[in-house]
Amino acid sequence: MSHGDEQGYSDYGGTGHTRTRLPDHDPYGGAPRRPTRSSSRGLITVVGVVVLLIAAIAFANRGDDSSPGNSPARSSRPQTTSTAPTGTHPVNTKTAGIPSGFAQTEQGAESAAANYAVALGSADMFNTVKRHAIVDTVYAPEIAAARQTAMDKAYSSQEFLANVGLAEDGSPPKGQLFVSRVVPVGTKIVSTKPGETTVEVWYTTLFGLSGNASKNPVTESWYTSTYVLKWVAHDWKISSDQQKDGPVPLGRDQRASTADDMTKAVEEYGGFTYAR
């Protein structure tokens, strides 16, 4: 996410969080009623669906059983090395509540980038003291002060806070829970050179106010952030970063959870320390 002049979320006062207003009524209107059909027609439909499903499963499982001429070369198939587990344990130390002390390896850089994305997209960024601690922890010393100034300006904007639905001190309205959470989906090494590694982190965000009276319900967005990490004082630190939208998956037609369910989930489910 771009934290050059702001946190990098451009849609909300320069912080990049997006908001989608959900309709007040149930967009699904309850379970749809099926039209009345004859029993014979229903049986034919069910049989047809089963036949198609069996055919799809057989096609999907064909894999390497196909003849070499019809199967793509193994070398041309997508690789999963960028997200495959390595068996190496994640770090067991923290600085300002953020995992730290990453190894000077590609895996260590990927883990650092993912964890830093989580910290920079957290609700703690809306608290001045906690924000300062995060910025000082994840950014290289030579740019931390500049980032601090830019982010203080962005996060103290009364117009921005009002649009988000927060008070001047960054607190949510009574009876509502402010949600700002980044969930990394995968990481990728872009380039490496002595003392520097560039990592991309693909992630989804949850952002909004959870509560029955919320006018800014929790919604999801998708981004990819690119972090240039430098090896400083025995750890990886961000020397520059930028953010772009997507890739965005096609959403399923799932019914949105109630405000109470969303609040309960956010309060009960904590985050992870990310490591490959």
C-alpha positions as CSV (number, residue, x, y, z in Angstrom):
1,M,0.0,0.0,0.0
2,S,1.3,3.4,-0.8
3,H,2.4,5.2,2.3
4,G,4.5,7.9,0.7
5,D,2.2,10.8,1.3
6,E,-0.4,8.9,3.1
7,Q,-1.1,5.4,4.1
8,G,-1.8,4.6,0.4
9,Y,-5.5,4.1,0.5
10,S,-6.5,6.8,-1.9
11,D,-10.3,6.5,-1.7
12,Y,-10.7,7.6,2.0
13,G,-8.8,10.8,2.4
14,G,-5.7,9.3,1.0
15,T,-5.8,6.0,2.9
16,G,-7.0,3.7,0.1
17,H,-9.8,2.0,2.1
18,T,-12.9,1.7,0.0
19,R,-16.5,1.6,1.1
20,T,-19.6,0.1,-0.5
21,R,-23.0,1.1,0.9
22,L,-25.1,-2.0,1.3
23,P,-28.9,-1.6,0.9
24,D,-30.8,-1.4,4.1
25,H,-33.2,-4.2,3.0
26,D,-32.2,-7.7,2.4
27,P,-30.9,-7.8,-1.2
28,Y,-31.8,-11.4,-1.4
29,G,-35.3,-11.1,-0.1
30,G,-35.2,-14.4,1.7
31,A,-35.0,-17.8,-0.1
32,P,-36.4,-17.6,-3.6
33,R,-39.5,-19.7,-4.2
34,R,-39.2,-22.2,-7.0
35,P,-41.9,-22.5,-9.6
36,T,-44.1,-25.6,-9.4
37,R,-43.0,-28.3,-11.8
38,S,-44.2,-31.8,-12.5
39,S,-42.4,-34.6,-10.8
40,S,-41.1,-36.1,-14.1
41,R,-39.6,-32.8,-15.2
42,G,-37.9,-32.3,-11.8
43,L,-36.4,-35.8,-12.1
44,I,-35.1,-35.1,-15.5
45,T,-33.5,-31.9,-14.3
46,V,-31.8,-33.6,-11.3
47,V,-30.5,-36.4,-13.5
48,G,-29.1,-33.9,-16.0
49,V,-27.3,-31.9,-13.2
50,V,-25.8,-35.1,-11.8
51,V,-24.5,-36.2,-15.3
52,L,-22.9,-32.8,-15.8
53,L,-21.3,-32.9,-12.4
54,I,-19.8,-36.3,-13.0
55,A,-18.5,-35.2,-16.4
56,A,-16.9,-32.1,-14.8
57,I,-15.2,-34.1,-12.1
58,A,-13.9,-36.6,-14.6
59,F,-12.5,-33.8,-16.7
60,A,-10.9,-32.1,-13.8
61,N,-9.3,-35.3,-12.5
62,R,-7.9,-36.3,-15.9
63,G,-4.6,-34.5,-15.2
64,D,-1.6,-36.5,-16.1
65,D,-3.6,-39.5,-17.4
66,S,-4.1,-37.6,-20.7
67,S,-1.8,-38.4,-23.5
68,P,1.4,-36.4,-23.6
69,G,0.3,-34.7,-26.8
70,N,-2.8,-33.3,-25.2
71,S,-1.3,-32.3,-21.8
72,P,0.7,-29.1,-21.3
73,A,4.4,-29.6,-20.5
74,R,5.0,-29.7,-16.8
75,S,7.4,-26.8,-17.0
76,S,4.7,-24.6,-18.3
77,R,2.3,-25.2,-15.4
78,P,1.9,-22.6,-12.7
79,Q,4.3,-22.9,-9.8
80,T,3.4,-22.4,-6.1
81,T,6.8,-21.8,-4.7
82,S,5.9,-18.2,-3.7
83,T,3.3,-19.4,-1.2
84,A,4.4,-23.0,-0.4
85,P,5.2,-23.6,3.2
86,T,8.9,-24.2,3.9
87,G,8.7,-25.7,7.4
88,T,10.7,-22.9,8.9
89,H,9.1,-21.6,12.1
90,P,7.9,-17.9,12.1
91,V,9.7,-15.4,14.2
92,N,9.0,-15.4,17.9
93,T,9.9,-11.8,18.7
94,K,7.9,-8.6,18.4
95,T,8.6,-4.9,18.4
96,A,5.7,-2.6,19.2
97,G,3.4,-5.7,18.9
98,I,4.7,-6.3,15.3
99,P,6.6,-9.5,14.5
100,S,10.3,-8.6,14.0
101,G,13.7,-10.2,13.7
102,F,13.1,-11.8,10.3
103,A,15.8,-13.9,8.7
104,Q,17.9,-12.4,5.9
105,T,16.5,-14.7,3.4
106,E,13.8,-14.5,0.7
107,Q,11.3,-16.2,3.0
108,G,12.2,-13.8,5.8
109,A,11.6,-10.8,3.4
110,E,8.2,-12.2,2.3
111,S,7.2,-12.8,6.0
112,A,8.2,-9.3,6.9
113,A,6.3,-7.7,4.0
114,A,3.1,-9.6,4.9
115,N,3.3,-8.8,8.6
116,Y,4.0,-5.1,7.8
117,A,1.0,-5.0,5.5
118,V,-1.1,-6.2,8.3
119,A,0.2,-3.6,10.7
120,L,-0.1,-0.7,8.3
121,G,-3.7,-1.7,7.5
122,S,-4.8,-2.1,11.1
123,A,-7.2,0.0,13.2
124,D,-4.2,1.0,15.3
125,M,-3.2,3.3,12.5
126,F,-6.1,5.6,13.6
127,N,-4.5,6.0,17.1
128,T,-1.7,8.6,17.1
129,V,0.6,6.8,19.6
130,K,0.1,3.4,18.1
131,R,0.6,4.7,14.6
132,H,3.9,6.3,15.5
133,A,5.1,3.0,16.9
134,I,4.1,1.1,13.8
135,V,5.8,3.6,11.4
136,D,9.0,3.6,13.5
137,T,9.0,-0.2,13.5
138,V,8.3,-1.1,9.8
139,Y,10.0,1.8,8.0
140,A,13.7,2.4,7.5
141,P,15.1,5.1,9.8
142,E,15.9,7.5,6.9
143,I,12.3,7.7,5.8
144,A,10.3,7.0,9.0
145,A,10.1,10.7,10.0
146,A,8.8,11.8,6.6
147,R,6.2,8.9,6.7
148,Q,5.2,10.0,10.2
149,T,4.5,13.5,9.1
150,A,2.5,12.5,6.0
151,M,0.4,9.9,7.9
152,D,-0.3,12.3,10.8
153,K,-1.7,14.7,8.3
154,A,-3.8,12.1,6.6
155,Y,-5.2,10.4,9.7
156,S,-6.0,13.7,11.5
157,S,-8.1,15.0,8.6
158,Q,-11.5,15.8,10.1
159,E,-13.1,15.4,6.7
160,F,-11.6,12.0,6.3
161,L,-12.6,10.8,9.8
162,A,-16.1,12.1,9.3
163,N,-16.4,10.3,6.1
164,V,-15.3,7.1,7.8
165,G,-17.7,7.7,10.6
166,L,-15.2,8.2,13.4
167,A,-14.9,11.0,15.9
168,E,-12.1,13.6,15.9
169,D,-9.9,11.3,18.1
170,G,-10.4,8.4,15.8
171,S,-12.9,6.6,18.1
172,P,-16.1,5.0,16.7
173,P,-19.7,6.0,17.7
174,K,-21.0,4.4,20.8
175,G,-22.3,0.9,20.3
176,Q,-20.3,0.4,17.1
177,L,-17.0,-1.4,16.4
178,F,-14.4,0.1,14.0
179,V,-12.9,-2.6,11.7
180,S,-9.8,-2.2,9.7
181,R,-8.0,-5.4,8.9
182,V,-5.6,-6.7,6.2
183,V,-5.6,-10.4,5.4
184,P,-2.6,-11.4,3.2
185,V,-3.5,-14.0,0.5
186,G,0.0,-14.5,-1.0
187,T,3.5,-13.0,-1.4
188,K,5.9,-12.9,-4.3
189,I,9.6,-12.0,-4.6
190,V,10.0,-9.5,-7.4
191,S,13.8,-8.9,-7.3
192,T,16.7,-9.3,-5.0
193,K,20.2,-7.8,-4.6
194,P,22.6,-7.6,-1.7
195,G,20.9,-6.0,1.2
196,E,17.6,-5.3,-0.6
197,T,14.6,-7.4,-1.7
198,T,11.4,-6.3,-3.4
199,V,8.2,-8.2,-2.4
200,E,4.6,-8.0,-3.6
201,V,1.8,-8.8,-1.1
202,W,-1.6,-9.6,-2.4
203,Y,-4.3,-9.1,0.2
204,T,-7.9,-8.4,1.0
205,T,-9.1,-5.7,3.5
206,L,-12.1,-5.5,5.8
207,F,-13.0,-1.9,6.6
208,G,-16.0,-0.1,8.1
209,L,-18.2,0.2,11.2
210,S,-19.9,-2.8,12.6
211,G,-23.1,-2.1,14.5
212,N,-26.9,-2.0,14.1
213,A,-26.8,1.8,13.6
214,S,-23.8,1.8,11.2
215,K,-24.0,3.9,8.1
216,N,-20.6,2.6,7.0
217,P,-20.9,-1.2,7.1
218,V,-17.9,-3.4,6.9
219,T,-16.9,-4.2,3.3
220,E,-14.0,-5.9,1.6
221,S,-11.5,-4.7,-1.0
222,W,-8.5,-6.2,-2.8
223,Y,-5.0,-4.8,-3.3
224,T,-1.5,-5.6,-4.1
225,S,1.3,-3.7,-2.4
226,T,4.9,-3.6,-3.5
227,Y,7.5,-3.2,-0.7
228,V,11.2,-2.5,-1.3
229,L,12.8,-3.9,1.8
230,K,16.4,-3.1,3.0
231,W,18.4,-5.0,5.6
232,V,18.8,-2.5,8.4
233,A,20.1,-3.3,12.0
234,H,19.6,-7.1,11.6
235,D,16.0,-6.9,10.2
236,W,14.0,-6.0,7.1
237,K,12.7,-2.4,6.9
238,I,10.5,-0.7,4.2
239,S,12.4,1.8,2.2
240,S,9.6,2.5,-0.3
241,D,6.2,1.1,-1.1
242,Q,3.3,1.5,-3.5
243,Q,-0.2,0.0,-3.9
244,K,-2.5,-0.9,-6.7
245,D,-6.0,-2.4,-6.9
246,G,-6.7,-6.1,-7.3
247,P,-6.6,-8.7,-8.5
248,V,-10.2,-8.8,-7.4
249,P,-12.0,-12.2,-7.4
250,L,-15.6,-12.6,-8.5
251,G,-17.9,-12.4,-5.4
252,R,-20.2,-15.3,-4.6
253,D,-23.9,-14.7,-3.9
254,Q,-23.6,-15.2,-0.2
255,R,-25.9,-13.4,2.1
256,A,-24.2,-10.6,4.1
257,S,-23.9,-11.4,7.8
258,T,-25.7,-9.3,10.4
259,A,-24.0,-6.5,12.3
260,D,-24.0,-8.6,15.4
261,D,-22.3,-11.6,13.7
262,M,-19.7,-9.4,12.1
263,T,-18.9,-7.7,15.4
264,K,-18.6,-11.0,17.2
265,A,-16.3,-12.4,14.5
266,V,-14.0,-9.4,14.6
267,E,-13.8,-9.5,18.4
268,E,-13.2,-13.3,18.6
269,Y,-10.9,-14.0,15.7
270,G,-7.4,-12.7,16.0
271,G,-4.7,-12.2,13.3
272,F,-1.8,-14.4,12.4
273,T,2.0,-14.0,12.3
274,Y,2.7,-14.6,8.6
275,A,5.5,-16.8,7.5
276,R,5.9,-19.2,4.5
